[in-house]
Amino acid sequence: MDPIFVTKTFVPPHQEVFDHMKRAMEKNWLTNRGMLVKELENQISKFLRFEDTKMFCTNNGTIPLQLAIRELGKEGEVITTPFSYVATVSSIIWEHCTPVFVDIHPEYLTIDETKIEDAITEKTTCILATHVFGNPCEVDAIDQIAKKFNLHVIYDAAHCFGIEYQGKSIFEYGDVSTCSFHATKLFHTAEGGAIFCKDEKLFDKLFARHNFGHNGFVDIDELGINGKMSELNAAMGLAVLPYVQENMEKRKNIVEIYKNELFSHFEFQIIRPLTNYNYSYFPIIFPTEIKLLESLIEFEKEGIFPRRYFYPSLNTLRFVPQKTNRISEDIASRILCLPLYHDLAKEDVERIIKVLKR
């Protein structure tokens, strides 16, 4: 039997990708914001039904975080979550800011908004929170705290493409939201990402920074880097986008099977009410880390490869300020993401469930 990995890239019909690539190649314009990148940005904005939010694509999903932190962090303290992918905290440190960890909610797994105020100091400049596995943070409470202390809010929304919360796109919250278009994501451009922002002045600054600081072809107004998406990546995105809704439904069906079969054996992340979810991930929480490790051994025997995600808790990494976050450390030791992708066969889902029950 073929191995089953935690995820699998959705590859659209090859000819549809080639047709988009051909348009770019016929113009001999493969980078520097060609027509495909601009077309993709327009199509994404329509798909997400934005009202007053602007976005632009980038060459990966980490660059948007670094751009936002560079602009808003001001080398100060950034309050963040220990339960996220390493890119969240490494971007803070890379931009010469100091991460200050706040523990997570034990059910939603997002940053515990009730603990944020206690972590604020005179050096705090930002709150950088992750919508964990696409589950929205308590955005209203975080917004109120930010306004009270005159802080900026950045959301790491890497997993959130297509998610709506309280009737609008999750990307419309915060000063800046970021997303990953990595090949493992529900929507992808093979490698890529995006940055979302409502404030026009801030958007223009971030946009300039992702293009070496250029304002037009000649003038350079900002310190910048090369964060531009290529036309070839945009071609992939244009071919993938029409299939996102269908693939979301396929993932939802698989998640429902998992839940129906496993609800009495494991804890699940609780999705916040008023969320229109995208089913990008399906994490389960074991009663103990020992049980998780035993299951990994059994999975490997069957050629099944789930992922310990997010592990370890980021506050335990050697290059960050050490601070105990009891809930995050506990959850990180017991959580496992099960295989979930568009064409995961029902018999393979049953194999996975069988191993877990055994």
PAFIDREN-342510 format. One record per residue (C-alpha): x, y, z; residue in three letters. Coordinates in nm, 2 decimals. Layout:
<nodes>
+--------+--------+--------+------+
!     c1 !     c2 !     c3 ! code !
+--------+--------+--------+------+
!      X !      Y !      Z !  ALA !
...
+--------+--------+--------+------+
</nodes>
This chain:
<nodes>
+--------+--------+--------+------+
!     c1 !     c2 !     c3 ! code !
+--------+--------+--------+------+
!   0.00 !   0.00 !   0.00 !  MET !
!   0.11 !   0.35 !  -0.07 !  ASP !
!   0.22 !   0.56 !   0.23 !  PRO !
!  -0.03 !   0.81 !   0.37 !  ILE !
!   0.12 !   1.15 !   0.46 !  PHE !
!  -0.03 !   1.42 !   0.67 !  VAL !
!  -0.10 !   1.63 !   0.37 !  THR !
!  -0.09 !   1.61 !  -0.01 !  LYS !
!  -0.05 !   1.90 !  -0.26 !  THR !
!  -0.35 !   1.96 !  -0.48 !  PHE !
!  -0.23 !   1.97 !  -0.84 !  VAL !
!  -0.48 !   2.11 !  -1.08 !  PRO !
!  -0.51 !   1.98 !  -1.44 !  PRO !
!  -0.16 !   2.04 !  -1.59 !  HIS !
!  -0.29 !   2.20 !  -1.90 !  GLN !
!  -0.47 !   2.47 !  -1.70 !  GLU !
!  -0.14 !   2.56 !  -1.53 !  VAL !
!   0.04 !   2.56 !  -1.86 !  PHE !
!  -0.22 !   2.78 !  -2.03 !  ASP !
!  -0.16 !   3.05 !  -1.77 !  HIS !
!   0.22 !   3.01 !  -1.78 !  MET !
!   0.21 !   3.04 !  -2.16 !  LYS !
!   0.04 !   3.38 !  -2.13 !  ARG !
!   0.33 !   3.50 !  -1.92 !  ALA !
!   0.60 !   3.35 !  -2.14 !  MET !
!   0.45 !   3.50 !  -2.45 !  GLU !
!   0.49 !   3.84 !  -2.30 !  LYS !
!   0.85 !   3.75 !  -2.17 !  ASN !
!   0.74 !   3.89 !  -1.83 !  TRP !
!   0.80 !   3.64 !  -1.56 !  LEU !
!   0.85 !   3.85 !  -1.25 !  THR !
!   0.82 !   4.22 !  -1.12 !  ASN !
!   0.45 !   4.21 !  -1.09 !  ARG !
!   0.33 !   4.09 !  -1.43 !  GLY !
!  -0.03 !   4.05 !  -1.54 !  MET !
!  -0.07 !   3.71 !  -1.37 !  LEU !
!   0.01 !   3.83 !  -1.02 !  VAL !
!  -0.22 !   4.13 !  -1.06 !  LYS !
!  -0.49 !   3.90 !  -1.20 !  GLU !
!  -0.45 !   3.66 !  -0.91 !  LEU !
!  -0.47 !   3.94 !  -0.65 !  GLU !
!  -0.80 !   4.05 !  -0.81 !  ASN !
!  -0.94 !   3.70 !  -0.82 !  GLN !
!  -0.85 !   3.63 !  -0.46 !  ILE !
!  -1.01 !   3.96 !  -0.35 !  SER !
!  -1.33 !   3.86 !  -0.53 !  LYS !
!  -1.33 !   3.51 !  -0.39 !  PHE !
!  -1.29 !   3.64 !  -0.03 !  LEU !
!  -1.55 !   3.91 !  -0.09 !  ARG !
!  -1.35 !   4.20 !   0.05 !  PHE !
!  -1.51 !   4.53 !   0.12 !  GLU !
!  -1.23 !   4.77 !   0.21 !  ASP !
!  -0.93 !   4.55 !   0.26 !  THR !
!  -0.64 !   4.55 !   0.01 !  LYS !
!  -0.39 !   4.27 !  -0.05 !  MET !
!  -0.08 !   4.18 !  -0.24 !  PHE !
!   0.09 !   3.85 !  -0.31 !  CYS !
!   0.44 !   3.77 !  -0.19 !  THR !
!   0.70 !   3.50 !  -0.27 !  ASN !
!   0.63 !   3.31 !   0.05 !  ASN !
!   0.43 !   3.32 !   0.37 !  GLY !
!   0.70 !   3.43 !   0.61 !  THR !
!   0.79 !   3.76 !   0.42 !  ILE !
!   0.45 !   3.92 !   0.51 !  PRO !
!   0.51 !   3.85 !   0.88 !  LEU !
!   0.86 !   4.01 !   0.86 !  GLN !
!   0.73 !   4.31 !   0.66 !  LEU !
!   0.45 !   4.37 !   0.92 !  ALA !
!   0.68 !   4.33 !   1.22 !  ILE !
!   0.95 !   4.55 !   1.06 !  ARG !
!   0.69 !   4.83 !   1.01 !  GLU !
!   0.49 !   4.80 !   1.33 !  LEU !
!   0.72 !   4.63 !   1.58 !  GLY !
!   0.98 !   4.91 !   1.60 !  LYS !
!   1.23 !   4.67 !   1.77 !  GLU !
!   1.01 !   4.66 !   2.08 !  GLY !
!   0.83 !   4.38 !   2.26 !  GLU !
!   0.58 !   4.18 !   2.06 !  VAL !
!   0.32 !   3.98 !   2.26 !  ILE !
!   0.26 !   3.65 !   2.09 !  THR !
!   0.16 !   3.29 !   2.13 !  THR !
!   0.38 !   2.99 !   2.20 !  PRO !
!   0.15 !   2.76 !   2.01 !  PHE !
!   0.22 !   2.83 !   1.64 !  SER !
!   0.47 !   2.74 !   1.37 !  TYR !
!   0.83 !   2.85 !   1.44 !  VAL !
!   0.80 !   3.12 !   1.16 !  ALA !
!   0.58 !   3.33 !   1.39 !  THR !
!   0.85 !   3.37 !   1.66 !  VAL !
!   1.15 !   3.36 !   1.43 !  SER !
!   1.01 !   3.65 !   1.23 !  SER !
!   0.98 !   3.85 !   1.55 !  ILE !
!   1.34 !   3.79 !   1.65 !  ILE !
!   1.47 !   3.83 !   1.29 !  TRP !
!   1.33 !   4.18 !   1.29 !  GLU !
!   1.51 !   4.27 !   1.61 !  HIS !
!   1.20 !   4.25 !   1.83 !  CYS !
!   1.15 !   4.06 !   2.16 !  THR !
!   0.88 !   3.79 !   2.18 !  PRO !
!   0.67 !   3.79 !   2.49 !  VAL !
!   0.47 !   3.47 !   2.52 !  PHE !
!   0.12 !   3.46 !   2.65 !  VAL !
!  -0.03 !   3.11 !   2.72 !  ASP !
!  -0.32 !   2.97 !   2.51 !  ILE !
!  -0.69 !   2.89 !   2.57 !  HIS !
!  -0.71 !   2.51 !   2.64 !  PRO !
!  -1.00 !   2.45 !   2.40 !  GLU !
!  -0.97 !   2.70 !   2.12 !  TYR !
!  -0.58 !   2.67 !   2.13 !  LEU !
!  -0.55 !   3.04 !   2.03 !  THR !
!  -0.38 !   3.30 !   2.25 !  ILE !
!  -0.57 !   3.36 !   2.58 !  ASP !
!  -0.68 !   3.72 !   2.54 !  GLU !
!  -0.75 !   3.74 !   2.91 !  THR !
!  -0.38 !   3.71 !   2.98 !  LYS !
!  -0.26 !   3.97 !   2.73 !  ILE !
!  -0.29 !   4.28 !   2.95 !  GLU !
!  -0.07 !   4.14 !   3.22 !  ASP !
!   0.21 !   4.10 !   2.96 !  ALA !
!   0.21 !   4.46 !   2.84 !  ILE !
!   0.50 !   4.68 !   2.93 !  THR !
!   0.62 !   5.03 !   2.82 !  GLU !
!   0.82 !   4.85 !   2.56 !  LYS !
!   0.53 !   4.66 !   2.40 !  THR !
!   0.45 !   4.77 !   2.04 !  THR !
!   0.25 !   4.49 !   1.89 !  CYS !
!   0.03 !   4.19 !   1.95 !  ILE !
!   0.11 !   3.91 !   1.70 !  LEU !
!  -0.16 !   3.63 !   1.74 !  ALA !
!  -0.21 !   3.32 !   1.53 !  THR !
!  -0.54 !   3.19 !   1.42 !  HIS !
!  -0.44 !   2.83 !   1.52 !  VAL !
!  -0.52 !   2.58 !   1.25 !  PHE !
!  -0.75 !   2.85 !   1.11 !  GLY !
!  -0.95 !   2.89 !   1.43 !  ASN !
!  -1.01 !   3.26 !   1.49 !  PRO !
!  -0.86 !   3.44 !   1.79 !  CYS !
!  -1.10 !   3.64 !   2.01 !  GLU !
!  -1.04 !   3.94 !   1.77 !  VAL !
!  -1.29 !   4.18 !   1.94 !  ASP !
!  -1.12 !   4.15 !   2.28 !  ALA !
!  -0.78 !   4.18 !   2.13 !  ILE !
!  -0.89 !   4.49 !   1.93 !  ASP !
!  -1.01 !   4.65 !   2.25 !  GLN !
!  -0.68 !   4.58 !   2.43 !  ILE !
!  -0.48 !   4.72 !   2.14 !  ALA !
!  -0.68 !   5.04 !   2.14 !  LYS !
!  -0.66 !   5.08 !   2.51 !  LYS !
!  -0.28 !   5.06 !   2.51 !  PHE !
!  -0.22 !   5.21 !   2.16 !  ASN !
!  -0.08 !   4.88 !   2.02 !  LEU !
!  -0.08 !   4.74 !   1.67 !  HIS !
!  -0.23 !   4.39 !   1.59 !  VAL !
!  -0.08 !   4.15 !   1.34 !  ILE !
!  -0.25 !   3.82 !   1.27 !  TYR !
!  -0.06 !   3.52 !   1.15 !  ASP !
!  -0.34 !   3.37 !   0.94 !  ALA !
!  -0.13 !   3.12 !   0.75 !  ALA !
!  -0.39 !   2.85 !   0.76 !  HIS !
!  -0.70 !   3.07 !   0.70 !  CYS !
!  -0.77 !   3.10 !   0.33 !  PHE !
!  -1.14 !   3.10 !   0.28 !  GLY !
!  -1.23 !   3.13 !   0.65 !  ILE !
!  -1.50 !   3.38 !   0.75 !  GLU !
!  -1.56 !   3.50 !   1.11 !  TYR !
!  -1.86 !   3.70 !   1.21 !  GLN !
!  -1.97 !   3.72 !   0.85 !  GLY !
!  -1.65 !   3.85 !   0.69 !  LYS !
!  -1.31 !   3.73 !   0.58 !  SER !
!  -1.08 !   3.65 !   0.87 !  ILE !
!  -0.82 !   3.86 !   0.68 !  PHE !
!  -1.01 !   4.18 !   0.75 !  GLU !
!  -0.92 !   4.18 !   1.12 !  TYR !
!  -0.62 !   4.35 !   1.28 !  GLY !
!  -0.39 !   4.61 !   1.13 !  ASP !
!  -0.23 !   4.35 !   0.92 !  VAL !
!  -0.31 !   3.98 !   0.84 !  SER !
!  -0.08 !   3.74 !   0.66 !  THR !
!  -0.13 !   3.42 !   0.48 !  CYS !
!   0.08 !   3.13 !   0.34 !  SER !
!   0.02 !   2.99 !  -0.01 !  PHE !
!   0.27 !   2.71 !   0.05 !  HIS !
!   0.20 !   2.39 !  -0.15 !  ALA !
!   0.06 !   2.21 !   0.15 !  THR !
!  -0.21 !   2.47 !   0.20 !  LYS !
!  -0.58 !   2.45 !   0.09 !  LEU !
!  -0.51 !   2.73 !  -0.16 !  PHE !
!  -0.15 !   2.74 !  -0.29 !  HIS !
!   0.08 !   2.89 !  -0.55 !  THR !
!   0.34 !   2.62 !  -0.49 !  ALA !
!   0.53 !   2.87 !  -0.28 !  GLU !
!   0.39 !   3.21 !  -0.19 !  GLY !
!   0.19 !   3.42 !   0.05 !  GLY !
!   0.00 !   3.74 !   0.09 !  ALA !
!  -0.05 !   4.04 !   0.31 !  ILE !
!  -0.38 !   4.20 !   0.39 !  PHE !
!  -0.43 !   4.55 !   0.52 !  CYS !
!  -0.71 !   4.81 !   0.55 !  LYS !
!  -0.51 !   5.13 !   0.62 !  ASP !
!  -0.41 !   5.27 !   0.28 !  GLU !
!  -0.10 !   5.45 !   0.41 !  LYS !
!   0.03 !   5.14 !   0.59 !  LEU !
!  -0.06 !   4.92 !   0.29 !  PHE !
!   0.15 !   5.15 !   0.06 !  ASP !
!   0.45 !   5.13 !   0.29 !  LYS !
!   0.43 !   4.75 !   0.31 !  LEU !
!   0.39 !   4.73 !  -0.06 !  PHE !
!   0.70 !   4.94 !  -0.12 !  ALA !
!   0.90 !   4.74 !   0.13 !  ARG !
!   0.82 !   4.41 !  -0.06 !  HIS !
!   0.96 !   4.57 !  -0.38 !  ASN !
!   1.30 !   4.69 !  -0.26 !  PHE !
!   1.14 !   5.01 !  -0.13 !  GLY !
!   1.05 !   5.14 !  -0.48 !  HIS !
!   0.79 !   5.41 !  -0.53 !  ASN !
!   0.75 !   5.37 !  -0.91 !  GLY !
!   1.03 !   5.27 !  -1.14 !  PHE !
!   1.29 !   5.51 !  -1.02 !  VAL !
!   1.22 !   5.66 !  -0.68 !  ASP !
!   1.31 !   5.45 !  -0.37 !  ILE !
!   1.13 !   5.58 !  -0.06 !  ASP !
!   1.16 !   5.29 !   0.19 !  GLU !
!   1.41 !   5.03 !   0.30 !  LEU !
!   1.29 !   4.72 !   0.13 !  GLY !
!   1.36 !   4.36 !   0.03 !  ILE !
!   1.25 !   4.14 !  -0.26 !  ASN !
!   0.93 !   3.98 !  -0.16 !  GLY !
!   0.76 !   3.97 !  -0.50 !  LYS !
!   0.57 !   3.67 !  -0.63 !  MET !
!   0.67 !   3.54 !  -0.97 !  SER !
!   0.44 !   3.49 !  -1.27 !  GLU !
!   0.50 !   3.12 !  -1.26 !  LEU !
!   0.37 !   3.10 !  -0.90 !  ASN !
!   0.08 !   3.31 !  -0.99 !  ALA !
!   0.00 !   3.08 !  -1.28 !  ALA !
!  -0.03 !   2.79 !  -1.03 !  MET !
!  -0.25 !   3.00 !  -0.81 !  GLY !
!  -0.49 !   3.10 !  -1.09 !  LEU !
!  -0.53 !   2.73 !  -1.18 !  ALA !
!  -0.58 !   2.62 !  -0.82 !  VAL !
!  -0.83 !   2.89 !  -0.71 !  LEU !
!  -1.14 !   2.75 !  -0.90 !  PRO !
!  -1.11 !   2.42 !  -0.71 !  TYR !
!  -1.08 !   2.56 !  -0.35 !  VAL !
!  -1.45 !   2.54 !  -0.27 !  GLN !
!  -1.48 !   2.18 !  -0.39 !  GLU !
!  -1.17 !   2.07 !  -0.21 !  ASN !
!  -1.29 !   2.24 !   0.11 !  MET !
!  -1.61 !   2.03 !   0.09 !  GLU !
!  -1.41 !   1.71 !   0.04 !  LYS !
!  -1.20 !   1.79 !   0.35 !  ARG !
!  -1.51 !   1.86 !   0.55 !  LYS !
!  -1.65 !   1.52 !   0.46 !  ASN !
!  -1.33 !   1.35 !   0.59 !  ILE !
!  -1.33 !   1.55 !   0.91 !  VAL !
!  -1.69 !   1.45 !   0.98 !  GLU !
!  -1.59 !   1.08 !   0.95 !  ILE !
!  -1.30 !   1.14 !   1.18 !  TYR !
!  -1.51 !   1.31 !   1.44 !  LYS !
!  -1.79 !   1.06 !   1.43 !  ASN !
!  -1.55 !   0.77 !   1.48 !  GLU !
!  -1.31 !   0.93 !   1.73 !  LEU !
!  -1.52 !   1.16 !   1.95 !  PHE !
!  -1.53 !   0.92 !   2.24 !  SER !
!  -1.15 !   0.86 !   2.23 !  HIS !
!  -0.99 !   1.20 !   2.19 !  PHE !
!  -1.03 !   1.57 !   2.26 !  GLU !
!  -1.08 !   1.80 !   1.96 !  PHE !
!  -1.00 !   2.17 !   1.91 !  GLN !
!  -1.32 !   2.37 !   1.96 !  ILE !
!  -1.38 !   2.60 !   1.66 !  ILE !
!  -1.50 !   2.94 !   1.78 !  ARG !
!  -1.87 !   3.01 !   1.72 !  PRO !
!  -1.97 !   3.22 !   1.42 !  LEU !
!  -1.68 !   3.07 !   1.22 !  THR !
!  -1.72 !   2.95 !   0.86 !  ASN !
!  -1.43 !   2.70 !   0.87 !  TYR !
!  -1.21 !   2.57 !   0.59 !  ASN !
!  -1.11 !   2.23 !   0.72 !  TYR !
!  -0.74 !   2.27 !   0.65 !  SER !
!  -0.63 !   2.06 !   0.95 !  TYR !
!  -0.76 !   1.80 !   1.18 !  PHE !
!  -0.57 !   1.78 !   1.51 !  PRO !
!  -0.66 !   1.54 !   1.79 !  ILE !
!  -0.54 !   1.56 !   2.15 !  ILE !
!  -0.43 !   1.24 !   2.32 !  PHE !
!  -0.48 !   1.18 !   2.70 !  PRO !
!  -0.10 !   1.16 !   2.74 !  THR !
!   0.22 !   1.21 !   2.54 !  GLU !
!   0.30 !   0.84 !   2.59 !  ILE !
!  -0.02 !   0.74 !   2.41 !  LYS !
!   0.07 !   0.97 !   2.13 !  LEU !
!   0.42 !   0.83 !   2.09 !  LEU !
!   0.28 !   0.47 !   2.10 !  GLU !
!   0.04 !   0.56 !   1.82 !  SER !
!   0.32 !   0.71 !   1.61 !  LEU !
!   0.50 !   0.37 !   1.63 !  ILE !
!   0.18 !   0.19 !   1.51 !  GLU !
!   0.12 !   0.44 !   1.24 !  PHE !
!   0.47 !   0.40 !   1.10 !  GLU !
!   0.42 !   0.02 !   1.08 !  LYS !
!   0.12 !   0.09 !   0.86 !  GLU !
!   0.30 !   0.35 !   0.64 !  GLY !
!   0.09 !   0.63 !   0.78 !  ILE !
!   0.26 !   0.96 !   0.87 !  PHE !
!   0.06 !   1.22 !   1.07 !  PRO !
!   0.24 !   1.52 !   1.22 !  ARG !
!   0.31 !   1.66 !   1.56 !  ARG !
!   0.19 !   2.01 !   1.48 !  TYR !
!   0.26 !   2.24 !   1.66 !  PHE !
!   0.55 !   2.09 !   1.85 !  TYR !
!   0.74 !   2.18 !   2.05 !  PRO !
!   0.58 !   2.48 !   2.23 !  SER !
!   0.78 !   2.78 !   2.10 !  LEU !
!   0.86 !   2.91 !   2.45 !  ASN !
!   1.09 !   2.61 !   2.49 !  THR !
!   1.31 !   2.69 !   2.20 !  LEU !
!   1.67 !   2.76 !   2.29 !  ARG !
!   1.69 !   3.10 !   2.10 !  PHE !
!   1.38 !   3.26 !   2.27 !  VAL !
!   1.33 !   3.42 !   2.62 !  PRO !
!   1.24 !   3.13 !   2.85 !  GLN !
!   0.91 !   3.15 !   3.02 !  LYS !
!   0.67 !   2.87 !   3.13 !  THR !
!   0.35 !   2.84 !   2.94 !  ASN !
!   0.19 !   2.54 !   3.10 !  ARG !
!  -0.11 !   2.50 !   2.88 !  ILE !
!   0.08 !   2.54 !   2.55 !  SER !
!   0.35 !   2.30 !   2.66 !  GLU !
!   0.09 !   2.04 !   2.77 !  ASP !
!  -0.11 !   2.06 !   2.45 !  ILE !
!   0.20 !   2.06 !   2.23 !  ALA !
!   0.31 !   1.74 !   2.39 !  SER !
!  -0.02 !   1.56 !   2.32 !  ARG !
!  -0.15 !   1.70 !   1.99 !  ILE !
!  -0.13 !   1.52 !   1.65 !  LEU !
!  -0.26 !   1.63 !   1.31 !  CYS !
!  -0.42 !   1.34 !   1.12 !  LEU !
!  -0.38 !   1.31 !   0.74 !  PRO !
!  -0.63 !   1.53 !   0.56 !  LEU !
!  -0.64 !   1.63 !   0.19 !  TYR !
!  -0.87 !   1.65 !  -0.10 !  HIS !
!  -0.85 !   1.29 !  -0.24 !  ASP !
!  -0.78 !   1.09 !   0.08 !  LEU !
!  -0.97 !   0.77 !   0.01 !  ALA !
!  -1.24 !   0.66 !   0.25 !  LYS !
!  -1.06 !   0.32 !   0.30 !  GLU !
!  -0.74 !   0.51 !   0.40 !  ASP !
!  -0.94 !   0.71 !   0.65 !  VAL !
!  -1.07 !   0.39 !   0.79 !  GLU !
!  -0.72 !   0.25 !   0.82 !  ARG !
!  -0.61 !   0.56 !   1.02 !  ILE !
!  -0.91 !   0.53 !   1.25 !  ILE !
!  -0.84 !   0.16 !   1.30 !  LYS !
!  -0.49 !   0.22 !   1.41 !  VAL !
!  -0.60 !   0.49 !   1.66 !  LEU !
!  -0.87 !   0.27 !   1.81 !  LYS !
!  -0.63 !  -0.02 !   1.83 !  ARG !
+--------+--------+--------+------+
</nodes>
